Amino acid sequence: MTLNKTIDIFKDLYLGSSFDSYIHLLRGNIFSHLTDTIAIFAALAAIALPLAQQTFQWASEKYKSDHLIDFIETNSPIHPKLLNKSIFIYFICILCYKVLTPLFNDFFFIISTVIILITFIIIINISLRYLSYTYDMSKGIKGIRKKIISKNIDLKNETYSNLEISILSDYESYMIASDSSYLDLSDNFTDLGFSIINNQESIDTNIINTYINGLEKILCSTPILSNDDKYKNVACWYIHFVQGLVVKEEKYSYLLKSICYIANSIESRRTDNYKPLLTGRIYMNFTYITTWPSGLGKALIEHFNQLTDICIDSDNKDSIVNLYSELISSLGFGIITTNELIYYFNDYKVNNHEYSKLIELSNYIEETLNNESLIFDYKKIKEIAPASFTQKKGDDDDILKSFENKINDYNFQKMAFKNIHIFISKISKYDTGLLIDICELKNPMSSEINMLTCELLPNSIQDIFNSLISLDRDDLLMSRTGEMHNQYLIKGLSMLFIYKVCVLVKDDSSTINLDFMSKYKLSDLDKINNLLKSISDITGHLVNHQKINDLCLLHSLAMDKVKDKRIEIIEIISDGINKNIDELKSSGKLSHEKINTFLNSFPKDKDVIENHEPLLKKLLISKNAKFKHTSSFKRTTFIDDPRVHTIFDNIGQSVINGHFDLIYNYIYENTESLNADTTWPINYQRLVLLPWQQIQELKKYGFSFKNNHIYWPDGSSSPYKQIQSSNQTIVNILPNETLVKITSLLSPIFQVSYIDKGPKIEWETLMHIMPAKY
């Protein structure tokens, strides 16, 4: 009752009041007011919002940023699509309001009108905020970047989002491309890069990829004709960042291919001389890197080959020379030998009772180095290593880590040396004279200062011959460079040979040391000897190369002396090769393995006795039961040369079989026989000797011959031996008949030995069994 009275009181107060009059007046004019709001929103949706979007699109195209619109929409207080939906919903609400208002009493009319008004105010507020935001964003990428940087992120603990990094990259790209005074990347951008490198393990891979993609965009947007310093700064930072990634994780090795792509598409077309991507600046400082992901060395060598191809295709000769220089600089200050690794830990003192551990460690290292299928197990090394190093530096882990780094350097050098023939072949095909420029790069022949380096090109006459010997051995080289590889490699080695001749002329050396040839195998010497004629012809042509003329002019060498010296050196080498070949043919070291292989071709005494048991049932002892078989071979057949293979299969067996064939034939010819035309062989179950013709005849009468046995028609059998004879007789051996004589029951059936007669090796087979009647 109280509520109803209250309502009645408010109703009486409202009716006839000025507020009642205002509501009735509002009912009549409300739709004209709502039409004004619709007009405002229509203008907003039709003009303001599209204009803002068009401004963003223009900015995106101006700054060549694919991420600008995404960033603006992502950070907007309301998405444009949602704003459009809100306006559309407002229109629907107005329509419903207009249709339903006549049904409302004053109370519901007031409530619905207030709701419409509040909705209008909210949408207007959102629209104003959005237009204000778009105004700020329309100031360009510089303003957006400033807003991102103003977040003052602590890069040690956090980083920017992918979208923010993309915008920062787009800003750098725009400034590098459009502002001639903008010569380097901003500190904010490089600091971000350092942060990513230092925290690589904890940062999302997408963040790293976004940054590297941005860097590549910046590099590609740098004008071809831009300031040298500008390109230098951007390219060097790109290289530094890529290097920081690839030395930590193998999965980033693909970035080396990205470098090749940019080097080919961008850098090779630049007119300035500074080409850091093309010249292999990525190799800088690898000497000092202590951790190597597996597969990095192989990727770096492959990268070198790809850059070489790009330099050749784009005709960048100077870049090839600089590329080679960067590679050898990354290999360290000298060649790491296997002995250096085997005895690496001997530099550190250990307690006396741990010395055996040091020996065990050296043995393990040597075994692993000598077997290419094995890889170093550093956990095992730590287990083997002496527990108490009294070392010169650091702790035990430092020592083992230093050794691991040494192994990485060794493997990298090994791959580089294995690859150098590919490089020589490519350069020889392109421009052989470049090899002279490379030779003069680090240690010119007139220089009195010797730079420490790991020189990959053959550095002496011996190295050149070693390269010639290795021809055709590496299937990888042939598969990758084609059948012309050897021809271009020989041409390149010939040019290097001429360079060494020039060095001899410069040093006024009268001769060369050929002692190294004594270490060559016969097959190596034969190979060099066969190639020497080609080397002579090629060098005779190349000695007139313009590069050789320039070299002689640069170092004050007489061209005639160089030509005469070339002929002289080739003659000396030819004489040296022939001398060493003759020495090997007459006194070369014999291979114990080949000698044993020859001996193993002879059957065992046990097998001989089993095969010829019918002969040996009754024996005669006699000192005259000896016979010597001799066979002569060239010394080269047994010479110690792993690349010369001789098959000795059945040689020894044929000697033994031949001797027993003589015994059987002698017994056959000197034993009473039966006429095969009138008599069948008699089965004494000892031995039957008969020729092939009689075997064929007996088969007609039901005889059969299987497994060295003759079978009579009644099924009985006896051992038999087929004789090579034209006689038509059969010999039956009686059970107690003595067929052979031997020297002693304790003597072997045969003995094998050889006599070294210089160029010939004579083998003697002394048989201790002969026919009894011999």
Phi, psi and omega in degrees: 000320181297318180296316181297320178297321180296316180297318180297322180297313179296325180293318178295323179292322183288314184296127179084356180279171177294328178295322177297319179295322180294319180296317178295323177293320180294323179300328181281332185250359188301321185287334174290324177292318179295326177298325177296318179294321178296321179296320179298312181292326178297318177295321180296315182287328185271334187240303189295310183294311177300324179295320178296316179296321178294325177296318179296319180295321178296317179296320179299319179288323181297314183269003180051047182246119177278353187249355186297310181297318178300318181295315181297315181291324180294322184264002181291146177298335175209141180286140181306324180295319179293324177296317177297320178297320180297316179297318180296319178296322178299318178301317180296318179299319179298319180297315179296320180299317181294322181287322188268344184304317180301338181273346183275142167280180184298325182296309180290331176297317180296315181298311182296324179293319178298318179298315178300319181295316179297317179300317179300314181297318180297312182295321178298318180297314179297318181297318179296319178297318180295316180294325176295319179296316180294328177296316178297318182289334182288354177290349175109177185293336178296316179294321179295316178300317181299322179294321179293314182296328183294350178291342177052053180290137174278101187294345178287334185243338181211177181213177180283165176282168178303316183293321180293320178296321178298318179294318178299321178294318180297324178297313180298320179298316181295315182293318179297321184282328190251337185252111182293338180272351180273095191261350184211161176292151181291157179298323180300319183289317179290324176299321176299318178298315177300319179298319179295316180297315184289333182243033187304321185293329185261352183267140179301138181301326180297324178297315181297315180296322178297317180294316182292325176295321177296319178299317180295324177295317179300315183295318181288335181275350179294123183303142180302323183261022183286171177305136181302319181297323180299308181295320180302313183296316181292313182296319181294323177292321177300314179297316180299318181293315179298316179299319179299331179277313188291334181281352181253323183222133183294333184296343180267008179297338179298339180294337176297325177290327176296321177300316179298319180298313181293321179299322182282316186276332185246299192291324182297341181265355179286145184272344180282166184274343184273110182229080187295327179289315184289330184265010171075036177297344178299336181281348183298135175075005177295336178301330186259003180276128188265340181242131181235123171294149178297138180091352182292318181302314179298319180295323180292322178292319177298321177298319178299316179296319180293318178295323177300315179298319180295317178300319180293314182296326182264004177059045177257081185295315181299325181294327178296315180298315180292325178298314178299320180299317180294321181297310183291333176294328180284348183274355179105192187256010178178166181283129177274120182267162178294324178297324178299326179280320182299318183255025183301317186278355179290346178286348183253133182282143177227165176293153185302320184287352179255006183297326179297329177296322180295319178295316179299321179295317178297321179295320179296317180297316181297316180298318181292320180293326184279349180241106185294341180281349181263149174236156184288131174258102186288337173292320178293321177300319180293326178290321182285324187304144177306141184288335186234073173298130167258083194265171180275338184206147171063196177249188184301318180297324178297319181295313181293323178294322178296322178293319178300319177297321179296320178295318177300316179297319180297314180295322178296315177299318182299316178294323180294317179295322180294331184272346190296331180293326175299315181298312181300317181297316180295315182293322179297322178292325183278300181200100184301330181298338179298333179298326177293317178300321180291319178299325182274000189292306187267312184231081178302151187295337180270355183284139176265000179251129181255112180281135177285123182200164176259091185284125181271322180295146176309125190254006180201171176301320179298316179298322179296316179293323177300322178292321178296321180296327185282357180304139176073001183273334185259104180298329180298318180299315184293320183291331185268334187244355175087174186290343180277358183306310184299319183296316179289327178294317178298320178297316179296317178295328177294321177295320177294327177297316179298321179300318179292328175296318177298322178297318178297320178294318180297320181277358181056041180273131185276338184208179177233156180270118181252021180299333182297337181293337179294343179272351183281148173281166182299319180297325177296314181295320178298321181295314179297319181298321180290329182273345188297325178296318178295319179299318180297316180293316183292316180294328177297329177278316185288338181296342177266006180297146182301325179296324178290321176298316178296321180296315179296321179294319182295322185252015176058049178256140177281125183299322180297321179296321179296316180295317179294321181294324178300311180297317181299314182295318180296321177295318178298317180295317179300314178297318180296320179296311181298322178297314181291325177297315179298319180295319179293322180291334182258332184214019180296149182297131179278149180270120177298326180295318180290323177297315179295325177296319177297314180297324181289348177284347177276144180286163176282153178305321182299318180292323179296317181296318180295321183288334184236036182302319181301331179288330194260011181292331177221126189239156175241130179271126182206139177290343181271007183275055181229145176209137185249127172255133179237145175217140186244138179230154172294148180300327182296341178296327185246013184287153182283092182209107184296345181261007174244116184245133177234132180266121181255014184305129172070003177298309179296319180298321180292326177296313180294314179298321179298319180295317180290330174297322176297319179296313181298316181294322179296316179298318181298318183284338187243024178233146180300136186236169178252149176281116185292339182286335186243346187224139172276155176295148180263138183269098173263003180058028177248293182190139176238129178248126181203152180278173184297324183297321182287330176298317180295323179293316183294331178298332179292337184255018174098001176284151175225156185227113181217138174050046177064022177234144174258133182246125178283163179301334180275000177099347178288159185216166179201150174299148176220163177222127178280131184250141175275094183206153177268355179293151179254044184237164179235137179247122173260126179268128181285155184302321185259013183281133178273120185258325185228162175234149180231161183284326182194151177291339181267347182280147174291162180294328178209160176227139183240134177209167178229155178240125179278109180247038178074249181296342182241147172242117183257123179261134179243130175244106182268112180270135179254031179214134181216164175301144184297327183266007183287000000 
